[in-house]
Structures are given as structure tokens and as C-alpha cells.
């Protein structure tokens, strides 16, 4: 009897959550679809190689403006290595690219509100700049020498730089609709599925436990959430509705922010892609930047 009541109440909470968030979910689907049609890893890589002088700031801007998956991020970084781009912009891109995008800005706004969504988005920019600055310092000391898993021949650099097209061919309504359908077929089931899991867990785990571990009044809550994000994060589409349910159970917003930052940047896909490109010093720099930045931003968010 308890199990049936739990399932029914959890399903009802998911429906309420969807009722409040469907416009933002729809906006994120449309934005993701259009950006996938007009912005891809090849164009992002070509842009960063063509304008090397934009450095860390440019790499961070491209990272937060493009909805790249782990494979897309890996492709861009490979292109930057081929174009002899220094480690500072590369690390900035590796730190900030998995965290957010215009699609996820709207998605998180629906679930958490615009204040949280903008904090997450701006934190991604801050961490990209922080990671780039740390990489620049490490590179100036010679700590990142030999950290690339690819040794490019300087004489071949120009042959591997992709051209940046002047224009993209027009996209048909059918293409846009198909891309929107594919995006929705991935995003919507994850929204319902993981929101349901979150509310079921809320029914099984006493709210006092969640508050004692992750409540705003606990000094260690942000630190614990940032650390738990390293191994327990799934992906953005799944983790955002799951964290929404955890917030309803008593988790502080600062702890939620810390969890999402470390988790997004250190998910299995992100780390696997990074390991195909760089060695452990670069990986440690990326993970360390994310963890320290998550703790700082989470604590500041709770204070503000």
C-alpha cells in the first residue's frame, strides 16, 4: 500500500513539475535544435583556430554558446591542438563547455528559476576564465609540457585547419522539425524519468536527512555536494530534474549549484573524452578547477 501511494504521489509531483516547466522545456528543445543545425564542432574549432588572439575569453565564450556533447567538445579540442593553440584556451574550453549552453539556460530556468539559471551560466564563464588563467600559469612554468597525447607536425598545421564557411546552406522546415523531434525524444523521457526517480527518493529518504546533509545552514553541505558530483552525476538532461526533486526535499541551492558544476564537467563522457586528448596533469587541472570553483560559487550563492 505504501509503495502504491509513493508511486502515485511521485507521478503527481512530476506532472505538476512538467505543468510549470513545459514552456522552458519547449524553448530549450527549439534552441538546441536550431543550434545543432547551424553550429557544429567543426565551425567552433575553425573559429577558435582562426582567431587565436581571442585566447581564454574567446574559448570560454564559444564553450558556453555552443551545445556540444562530449564528442563535440573532444573534436573541438583536437582541432585546437592541431592548430597549435596554447593550453590556456584549451583548458578554458574543457572546463566550461560541458557545464552549460543557451539550451540549458532555459531548461534550468524552468526547473530552478532565472536567478539560479543565471548563476549557473555565469559560474560556467567564471570557471572557464579561472581554468584558463591556471593553465596559463602552469604552462609558463613548464608543468604542461608533453601533456598532449597527439604530437602534431608543425609543417602540417595548415593542412589540418578546417576552413570556416562563409554561409551555411538553408535549413528546410522538415530538417528543423526532424531535429526538434530527435531532441525532444531524448530530453522529454529523461525529464519525466529522472524527476520521477527524484520524487520517489524523496518519499523514501526522510527530509530531515537531506536537510542535515545539504541544508543551507550546514557549513559542509556545499563541500559534500561538490564532492558527490564527481562520481554520481549522470548527464545534464537527467541530473537537472533529479536535483530539482532534491531541492524540494531540503537541499540548499548553493549545494545544488556545486553538485551540477562538478558533475557536468567530470561526467564519464567528459573525462573519457579528455583522456583521449590530454594526460593526467591537464585532467587534474580541469577537475581541480571545477571542484574549487564549485565550492566557491556554491558558498557565495548561499551567502547572497
N, C-alpha and C positions, 0 to 999 in steps of 0.2 A: 504493500500500500504506500509506504514512504517513497519507494522508487518511482512509482507511477506519478505521485504528486510532484516529485522532484522533476521528472521529465516534462510534465505538463507546465509547471511554473517556469521552468527554464525556457521552454518553447515560447511561452507567452512573453517573457522578457526579451527574447530575441526579436520577436515580431514588433514589440514596442521600439526597440533599438533601431530596427530597419525602418519603421514608420517615420522616425525622427531624422534618419540619415540618408534616405534614398536619393534626395536631390544631390547631395555631395557625392554619393556613390556613382550616380549617373554622370556628374561632371568629371569625376576622376576617370571614368571609363572613356568618355569622349576625348578628354585631353590626352590620355595615354595613347589612344588610337591614332589621333592626328599626329602626335609627335613621333610615333613609331613609323608613320608613313613618310614624314618629312625629315626626321633627324635619326641618323643611324650611327653606328660605331665608326664607320669609315669616314663620314663627314666630320665627326668630332675629332678623330685622330688627325685628319688632314688640317683642320683648323688650328689645332694646338701645335702642329709641326710648322705650319706656315707662319704663325705669329709667336715665335719662341720668346720674343721680348716681353710678352704679357706675363710670363712667369707664373708664380704661385697664385696670384689673384685671378689670372685668366683661367688656369686649370681648375680652380675652385668654382668659378662661375660656370664653366662648361659642365662640371660634375653635377652641380645642383640643378642645372637647367635641362638635363637630358635624362630620360627614363631608361637607363641602361640596366640590363640584368648583369649577373656576374660574368657571363661570357662576353657581353659587350664591353664591360669595364676592362676585362683582360685584353680584348682586341685593341682597345684604345691605348692601353699602357704599352703593349707590344709595338704599336706604331710610334709612340713617343720614344721608346728605346731605339727603334730603327732610325729615327730622326735625330739621334744624339741629344735628346732633351735631358737636362740635368735631373738629378734625383729629387730636388725640392718640388718642382711642379708635379712630378710623377707621384710622390708620396701624398701631396695635397689632393690629387685626383683620387688616389686609392683610399684615402680617409673619407672624403666627403661624398664620393659617387654612390656608395651603397646606402647612404643614410636617407636621402630624400630626393624629391623631384616635384615638378608642378602637380603631377597627378596625385602624389602622396600628400601634398599640402592640402588639397581639397578633401582627400579621404580622411586624413587625421582631423581636419576642421570639423567634419561631420560627427566624428566619434568623441572628440575631446573639447571642441570649441576653438575659436580662432586664436585666442591667447596662447593656448598650448601649441597649436599648429605652427604659429609664427615663431614661438620659442624653439621648437624642434627644427624648423627650417633655418633660422638664424644661427642656431648652435652648429648645424652642419657646415655653414660658411665659416664660423669661428674656428671649428676644429680643422677644417681644411687649411686655413691660414696658419694655425698653430703647428700642424703636422709639417707643412712646407717650411716654416721657419726652423723647426727642429731638424729637418733633413738638411737644410742649407748649412746649419751649424755642424752637423755630423759630417757632411761632405767636405766642408772646409778643413776639418781635422783629419781627413783621410779614412774615417771609420766606415765609409760605404764603398770603398774601393773593392772591385771584384765581386760585388753583390748581385750583379745581373747574371741570370742563367743563360743569357744569349750574348755572345760576343759578335758584334756586327763589324764587318769590314768597312772602314771609313770610306773607301773608294766606291762602295756600293750604296752608300747612304741615299744618294739622289735617286737611285733606281727603285727604291722601296717606298719613297714618299708618294702617297696617292694624291692625285690632282683633286682640287676642290671644285666641284662642278659649279658653273655659274647659275644654273637653274635646275630644278627637278621637274620631271615630266608631270603633267597634271594628273591628279588622282581622281578616279571616277567615283561616283556615288556608290557603286557596287563594291569597290575596293574598300572605301571607308566603312560601309556597313559590315562587310566581312571582318575587317579588323576590329570593329567595335564588338561584334558578336564573339569573336575569339577572346577578346579581353574580358568581356562580361562573363563568358563561360568559365573563365579561370577565377575571376575576382569574386563573383557573387556566391558560388558554393563555399569558398573559403570564408567569406563574411559570415554566412549562416552557420557553417560547421564549427568554426572556432569560437564564435560568440556563444553558441550553444554549449560547447565544452567549458568555456569560462564560467557560464552561469551554473552549470552542473557542479563544477568545482566549488563555486561559492556556496552552493547548498550543502556540500559535503564537508567543507572546511569552515569551522567557526569563524565568524567575522572578527572575533577578538584576537585570533591568531594572526590574521592578516594585518590588523592594526598594530599588534605588538611587534611584528617583523618589519612592516613597511609604512607605518603611520607617520604623519608629518612631525609628530613630537618625538620621534626616535632618532637619536643622533647617528646611528649606524644604518638607518634604512636605505639611504641613497647609496652608501658604500656596498651594502649587501645586494641591492638591486643591480648596480653596475657590474658586480662580480657574477651574479647569476645570469646576466645577459650573455656572458661569454659562451657557456655551454648549452643554454636552454632556449635560445632564440630559434624560431622556425624560419619564417620569412615575413616580409612586411605585411602582405595580404592576410596572413594567418595571425600574426602576433598583435596587430593593432586591435582587432575586436576582442582578442583574448585579454589584452591589457585593459581594455575598456571595462570588461567584467571584473577584473581585479581592482580597478578604481572604485567600482560600485561596492566592493567588499571592504574597502577601507585603506587601500594603498594610496600614498600621497602622490601628487602629480610630479613632484621632483624625482621620486623614486621611479615612477613610470617613465619619465624622460630619460633617466640614466639607463634603465633597462633597455629601452628602444635604441639608444645610441650605441652602446657596446654590442648589443645583439646584432643589429643591422650590419655593422662593419666587420663583425667576426663570425658571421654565419658560415656554415660549411662551404657554401658556394663561393663566398668572398675569399676565404682563406685558401681553399683549393686553387682558385684562380691565381691568387697572389703567389702561391708556392711554385706555380709553373713559370713565373716571371722572375722572382727575386729570391734571395737567400735569407737566412734567418735574422740577420741584423735589420734588414728592411722590414720584415714581418713584425719583429719585436717593436720597431719604431712605430709602425702603424697601430698595432694593438695597444701599446703603451699610451699613445696619443689619445686613442678612443677612450680608454679606461680613465685616465686622468681627466680628460675633458668632460666625460660623462659625470664624474663625481663633482667637478667644479660647477657645471651647469645645473645639475640636479639640486645641489645645495643652494645655489643662487636663486633658482626658481622657487624653492620653498621659502626662502627668506623674503623674496619680493612679493 
